[in-house]
Amino acid sequence: MKKILVIGAALAAFAPAAAMAQDAGSWTGAHADVVAGWDQVKVQDGIAPGTDYSKDGVVYGGGLGYDYDTGSLVLGLDAELTGSTTKDCDTTLGVCLKAGRDIYAGGRVGVAVGDARDTLLYFKGGYTNARSTAETTVGGSTVSASTDEDGYRLGAGVEHKFSDTMSAKVEYRYSDYGDGFNRNQVVAGIGFRF
């Protein structure tokens, strides 16, 4: 009985150390992110035919995701909701176009690098839906109409874990909604891993 207790105590002491060694550098788990950065919206025939334009603004928002570390690749799913300050007005026509909220759902695939595997280089892609709003003032009243556009997003980024629960990332992404409407973004984010 004494031998069983000693072996049991040794296994109990060894198990947490083995589990920690196995999880060291792992990217497996859920995360919540806050992002902000540069937003450039491009529209062909924007306010009027022949008035292609490109406007810059700020994108801001947050997302949720889950990563699975296979040991050689990190595979993830994520969703994000952002807003934008990007806006363009034509005073001659009395019309303003505003980029609104953007919903994204997709995946990413990456490689953990460094001795501690604490830096992730990744590519991402998925579905995006952007809302844009046109506003004009008629007889002292503002009239607006919104439209939602479906599209796809492609991107690449680098994320670094500072601890098991916190990371930071920088990401470039390109979104295309068709009909000459697309956007470029560079965002920085803070992630909380759990």
C-alpha positions in Angstrom: 0.0 0.0 0.0 2.9 2.3 0.8 4.4 1.8 -2.7 1.1 2.7 -4.3 0.8 5.9 -2.3 4.4 6.9 -3.2 3.8 6.1 -6.9 0.5 8.0 -6.8 2.2 11.0 -5.1 5.0 10.9 -7.7 2.5 10.8 -10.6 0.4 13.6 -9.0 3.5 15.8 -8.8 4.7 14.9 -12.3 1.3 15.3 -14.1 1.1 19.2 -13.8 4.7 19.6 -14.9 4.0 17.3 -17.9 0.9 19.2 -18.8 2.7 22.5 -18.6 5.5 21.2 -20.8 2.9 20.0 -23.4 1.0 23.4 -23.4 4.2 25.6 -23.5 3.9 27.7 -26.7 0.5 26.3 -27.6 -1.9 28.6 -29.4 -4.9 26.4 -28.8 -7.8 28.2 -27.1 -10.4 31.0 -27.4 -9.6 34.7 -27.7 -11.3 38.0 -27.7 -9.7 40.9 -29.6 -10.0 44.7 -29.8 -8.8 46.3 -33.0 -8.3 49.8 -34.4 -6.4 51.2 -37.4 -6.4 52.7 -40.9 -9.4 52.2 -43.2 -9.3 53.2 -46.9 -12.5 52.8 -48.8 -12.5 52.9 -52.6 -15.6 53.3 -54.8 -15.9 53.5 -58.5 -18.7 55.8 -59.6 -19.2 56.8 -56.0 -21.4 59.8 -55.6 -22.0 60.3 -59.3 -20.9 58.5 -62.5 -17.2 59.1 -63.2 -16.5 60.2 -59.6 -14.3 57.4 -58.4 -12.9 58.2 -55.0 -10.7 56.9 -52.3 -11.2 58.1 -48.7 -9.3 57.3 -45.5 -10.7 57.0 -42.0 -10.4 55.0 -38.8 -11.7 51.4 -38.3 -12.4 50.2 -34.8 -14.1 47.2 -33.2 -13.6 43.8 -31.8 -13.9 40.1 -32.4 -13.9 36.5 -31.1 -12.1 33.5 -32.2 -10.7 30.0 -31.5 -7.3 28.6 -32.5 -6.2 25.0 -32.7 -2.4 24.3 -32.6 -1.5 21.1 -34.4 2.1 21.5 -33.6 3.1 22.4 -37.1 0.2 24.7 -38.1 -2.2 26.9 -36.1 -5.8 26.7 -37.5 -8.3 29.3 -36.4 -11.9 30.6 -36.8 -12.8 34.1 -36.1 -15.6 36.7 -36.3 -15.4 40.4 -36.1 -17.6 43.5 -35.9 -16.1 46.9 -36.8 -17.2 50.4 -37.5 -15.6 53.2 -39.5 -15.2 56.9 -39.6 -14.6 57.0 -43.3 -16.9 59.5 -45.0 -17.0 61.5 -48.3 -19.3 64.5 -49.1 -20.0 66.3 -52.3 -21.2 69.8 -51.4 -22.3 70.5 -55.0 -24.7 67.6 -55.0 -25.4 67.8 -51.2 -24.7 64.1 -50.8 -22.5 62.3 -48.2 -21.4 58.6 -48.4 -20.4 57.0 -45.1 -18.8 53.6 -44.5 -20.7 51.9 -41.7 -20.4 48.6 -39.8 -18.6 45.6 -41.2 -19.2 42.0 -40.2 -16.6 39.4 -40.9 -16.5 35.6 -40.4 -13.6 33.4 -41.6 -10.6 31.4 -40.8 -6.8 31.7 -40.5 -3.9 29.4 -40.9 -0.5 30.2 -39.4 2.9 29.1 -38.3 4.3 29.6 -34.8 7.9 30.8 -34.9 10.7 31.4 -32.4 12.1 29.2 -29.8 9.2 29.7 -27.5 6.6 29.5 -30.4 5.2 32.8 -29.1 5.0 34.6 -32.5 2.4 33.6 -35.1 2.6 34.4 -38.8 -0.7 33.9 -40.5 -3.0 34.3 -43.5 -6.7 34.8 -43.2 -9.8 34.8 -45.4 -13.5 34.7 -45.3 -16.9 36.4 -45.8 -17.5 40.0 -45.1 -20.7 42.2 -45.2 -20.3 46.0 -45.2 -23.0 48.6 -44.7 -22.7 52.0 -46.4 -25.1 54.9 -46.1 -25.9 57.8 -48.4 -27.3 61.0 -46.8 -28.7 64.1 -48.4 -30.6 67.1 -47.1 -33.9 67.9 -48.8 -36.0 70.9 -47.6 -34.2 71.1 -44.3 -34.7 67.4 -43.5 -31.9 64.8 -43.8 -32.8 61.7 -45.8 -30.6 58.6 -45.7 -30.6 55.2 -47.3 -28.3 52.3 -46.4 -27.2 49.3 -48.4 -25.4 46.1 -47.4 -22.8 44.6 -49.6 -21.5 41.0 -49.4 -17.9 40.2 -50.2 -14.7 38.4 -49.3 -11.7 39.4 -47.2 -8.1 38.3 -47.5 -5.3 39.3 -45.1 -2.0 38.5 -43.4 -0.7 39.3 -40.0 1.7 38.7 -37.2 0.6 38.1 -33.6 2.8 37.9 -30.5 1.9 36.3 -27.2 3.2 38.3 -24.2 1.7 35.7 -21.8 -0.7 32.8 -21.8 -3.6 35.3 -21.6 -2.5 38.4 -23.6 -1.3 39.0 -27.2 -0.9 41.8 -29.7 -1.2 41.7 -33.5 -0.7 43.8 -36.6 -2.7 42.8 -39.7 -3.3 43.9 -43.3 -6.6 43.0 -44.9 -8.2 43.6 -48.3 -12.0 43.4 -48.7 -13.8 43.3 -52.0 -17.6 43.8 -52.1 -18.0 43.9 -55.9 -19.4 46.7 -58.1 -16.2 48.7 -57.6 -16.4 48.8 -53.8 -13.4 47.6 -51.9 -11.3 48.6 -48.9 -7.8 48.3 -47.5 -7.1 48.2 -43.8 -4.1 48.0 -41.5 -5.1 47.3 -37.9 -3.4 46.7 -34.6 -5.1 44.7 -31.9 -4.8 43.5 -28.4 -6.0 39.9 -27.7 -7.2 38.3 -24.5 -6.8 34.6 -24.5 -8.7 32.2 -22.3 
